Amino acid sequence: MRSDRGGGARQRWNALSRPQRVAIVVLGLFEAVAKAAMLVDLRRRPAEQVRGRKRLWAATALVNSAGLAQVAYFVVGRKRP
């Protein structure tokens, strides 16, 4: 059983090396930008140009935190003109 209260997350973050912390921050920023780009594209794109339902794509983006939904949307979710 751990004896520290509330400090565990901070200690684990500090235990990471600088390159590991930078990688986590960069990947988090990439995921946030990709999610925002997907949601903006969904908002602007007519429903006829999207494979599947727009609401389902948006819900998937909001629930998914690995960035896979965003990649899937840009690769297969949009119809090409």
Backbone as CSV, one residue per row, in Angstrom:
resi,resn,N_x,N_y,N_z,CA_x,CA_y,CA_z,C_x,C_y,C_z
1,MET,0.838,-1.185,0.000,0.000,0.000,0.000,0.882,1.247,0.000
2,ARG,0.506,2.233,-0.769,1.317,3.451,-0.880,1.045,4.369,0.295
3,SER,2.090,5.008,0.764,1.921,5.906,1.896,1.786,7.361,1.466
4,ASP,2.152,7.692,0.210,2.025,9.081,-0.241,0.586,9.370,-0.653
5,ARG,0.115,10.525,-0.333,-1.266,10.905,-0.659,-1.243,12.052,-1.644
6,GLY,-1.682,11.776,-2.889,-1.805,12.827,-3.885,-0.522,13.184,-4.605
7,GLY,0.614,12.724,-4.153,1.874,13.081,-4.789,2.385,12.050,-5.764
8,GLY,1.676,10.949,-5.913,2.138,9.860,-6.758,2.311,10.241,-8.206
9,ALA,1.360,10.957,-8.764,1.444,11.336,-10.179,2.626,12.257,-10.412
10,ARG,2.852,13.172,-9.528,3.974,14.103,-9.674,5.300,13.353,-9.609
11,GLN,5.405,12.433,-8.695,6.638,11.679,-8.575,6.890,10.827,-9.815
12,ARG,5.843,10.245,-10.376,6.034,9.433,-11.572,6.438,10.298,-12.755
13,TRP,5.832,11.490,-12.901,6.209,12.398,-13.990,7.669,12.801,-13.836
14,ASN,8.070,13.119,-12.620,9.456,13.526,-12.384,10.431,12.373,-12.578
15,ALA,9.957,11.155,-12.473,10.827,10.001,-12.666,11.129,9.767,-14.142
16,LEU,10.334,10.355,-15.038,10.574,10.200,-16.467,11.769,11.051,-16.898
17,SER,12.454,10.574,-17.924,13.560,11.364,-18.466,12.999,12.535,-19.262
18,ARG,13.836,13.520,-19.521,13.391,14.684,-20.295,12.879,14.293,-21.681
19,PRO,13.570,13.420,-22.434,13.032,13.020,-23.740,11.668,12.328,-23.642
20,GLN,11.455,11.554,-22.593,10.161,10.905,-22.423,9.066,11.935,-22.157
21,ARG,9.355,12.925,-21.330,8.367,13.970,-21.046,8.067,14.779,-22.296
22,VAL,9.095,15.108,-23.071,8.893,15.858,-24.313,8.038,15.052,-25.281
23,ALA,8.300,13.750,-25.392,7.520,12.901,-26.295,6.051,12.865,-25.886
24,ILE,5.778,12.771,-24.598,4.392,12.746,-24.121,3.689,14.052,-24.461
25,VAL,4.359,15.165,-24.245,3.753,16.467,-24.532,3.526,16.635,-26.032
26,VAL,4.492,16.253,-26.850,4.365,16.391,-28.305,3.230,15.507,-28.823
27,LEU,3.155,14.274,-28.356,2.074,13.383,-28.788,0.716,13.896,-28.332
28,GLY,0.651,14.458,-27.139,-0.598,15.041,-26.662,-1.028,16.227,-27.501
29,LEU,-0.068,17.074,-27.881,-0.388,18.213,-28.744,-0.843,17.755,-30.121
30,PHE,-0.166,16.740,-30.675,-0.573,16.197,-31.971,-2.003,15.681,-31.908
31,GLU,-2.327,14.949,-30.846,-3.667,14.390,-30.706,-4.713,15.491,-30.595
32,ALA,-4.403,16.541,-29.846,-5.353,17.655,-29.686,-5.564,18.401,-31.000
33,VAL,-4.490,18.648,-31.734,-4.600,19.353,-33.016,-5.347,18.496,-34.030
34,ALA,-5.052,17.196,-34.066,-5.746,16.297,-35.004,-7.233,16.223,-34.677
35,LYS,-7.576,16.190,-33.393,-8.980,16.141,-32.989,-9.688,17.429,-33.396
36,ALA,-9.048,18.565,-33.160,-9.658,19.845,-33.536,-9.826,19.936,-35.053
37,ALA,-8.815,19.510,-35.810,-8.895,19.554,-37.270,-10.024,18.662,-37.777
38,MET,-10.170,17.497,-37.180,-11.237,16.588,-37.587,-12.602,17.194,-37.304
39,LEU,-12.788,17.754,-36.120,-14.080,18.325,-35.766,-14.419,19.546,-36.625
40,VAL,-13.433,20.364,-36.942,-13.666,21.515,-37.820,-14.022,21.040,-39.219
41,ASP,-13.304,20.042,-39.718,-13.592,19.514,-41.049,-14.994,18.895,-41.089
42,LEU,-15.359,18.160,-40.055,-16.702,17.580,-39.994,-17.771,18.661,-40.000
43,ARG,-17.533,19.729,-39.296,-18.513,20.823,-39.206,-18.714,21.500,-40.563
44,ARG,-17.628,21.667,-41.295,-17.690,22.402,-42.574,-18.092,21.528,-43.755
45,ARG,-17.811,20.242,-43.690,-18.037,19.337,-44.821,-19.503,18.920,-44.894
46,PRO,-20.102,18.981,-46.090,-21.489,18.503,-46.239,-21.580,17.005,-45.938
47,ALA,-22.725,16.583,-45.428,-22.920,15.177,-45.038,-22.717,14.226,-46.217
48,GLU,-23.024,14.694,-47.438,-22.857,13.834,-48.617,-21.394,13.485,-48.864
49,GLN,-20.475,14.273,-48.337,-19.052,14.039,-48.568,-18.392,13.273,-47.425
50,VAL,-19.199,12.738,-46.515,-18.666,11.981,-45.383,-19.213,10.563,-45.443
51,ARG,-18.318,9.588,-45.294,-18.750,8.194,-45.232,-19.232,7.925,-43.809
52,GLY,-20.500,7.566,-43.669,-21.065,7.340,-42.350,-21.711,8.609,-41.819
53,ARG,-22.164,8.531,-40.576,-22.852,9.665,-39.974,-21.851,10.616,-39.314
54,LYS,-22.057,11.897,-39.537,-21.163,12.906,-38.980,-21.156,12.862,-37.450
55,ARG,-22.327,12.668,-36.852,-22.401,12.624,-35.384,-21.612,11.451,-34.817
56,LEU,-21.625,10.340,-35.504,-20.876,9.178,-35.044,-19.369,9.440,-35.114
57,TRP,-18.920,10.066,-36.198,-17.515,10.434,-36.310,-17.107,11.392,-35.194
58,ALA,-17.964,12.378,-34.923,-17.651,13.358,-33.876,-17.600,12.687,-32.504
59,ALA,-18.551,11.820,-32.236,-18.560,11.118,-30.950,-17.316,10.250,-30.793
60,THR,-16.917,9.602,-31.880,-15.719,8.768,-31.846,-14.485,9.611,-31.546
61,ALA,-14.414,10.780,-32.131,-13.266,11.656,-31.885,-13.220,12.112,-30.440
62,LEU,-14.366,12.393,-29.859,-14.390,12.890,-28.488,-14.077,11.793,-27.476
63,VAL,-14.430,10.556,-27.790,-14.193,9.450,-26.869,-12.779,8.902,-27.030
64,ASN,-12.308,8.818,-28.241,-11.007,8.246,-28.543,-9.894,9.197,-28.118
65,SER,-8.875,8.649,-27.451,-7.765,9.507,-27.057,-6.429,9.034,-27.612
66,ALA,-6.464,8.111,-28.536,-5.218,7.612,-29.112,-4.928,8.225,-30.473
67,GLY,-5.830,9.033,-31.001,-5.629,9.646,-32.303,-6.005,8.756,-33.463
68,LEU,-6.449,7.542,-33.195,-6.771,6.616,-34.272,-8.032,7.024,-35.018
69,ALA,-9.012,7.572,-34.327,-10.246,8.007,-34.991,-9.955,9.130,-35.974
70,GLN,-9.072,10.022,-35.600,-8.738,11.131,-36.487,-8.038,10.628,-37.746
71,VAL,-7.123,9.715,-37.590,-6.429,9.153,-38.750,-7.425,8.413,-39.637
72,ALA,-8.297,7.608,-39.026,-9.292,6.860,-39.800,-10.221,7.805,-40.554
73,TYR,-10.627,8.894,-39.909,-11.519,9.843,-40.576,-10.849,10.452,-41.803
74,PHE,-9.624,10.906,-41.661,-8.952,11.560,-42.788,-8.554,10.575,-43.879
75,VAL,-8.386,9.299,-43.545,-8.010,8.307,-44.548,-9.229,7.723,-45.248
76,VAL,-10.255,7.311,-44.487,-11.399,6.641,-45.114,-12.734,7.329,-44.888
77,GLY,-12.821,8.236,-43.951,-14.111,8.836,-43.607,-14.598,9.918,-44.561
78,ARG,-13.677,10.529,-45.285,-14.074,11.589,-46.209,-14.118,11.048,-47.638
79,LYS,-15.168,11.420,-48.335,-15.258,11.062,-49.763,-14.488,12.083,-50.566
80,ARG,-13.793,11.612,-51.546,-13.032,12.504,-52.422,-13.934,13.032,-53.515
81,PRO,-13.790,14.295,-53.883,-14.648,14.853,-54.956,-14.315,14.272,-56.315
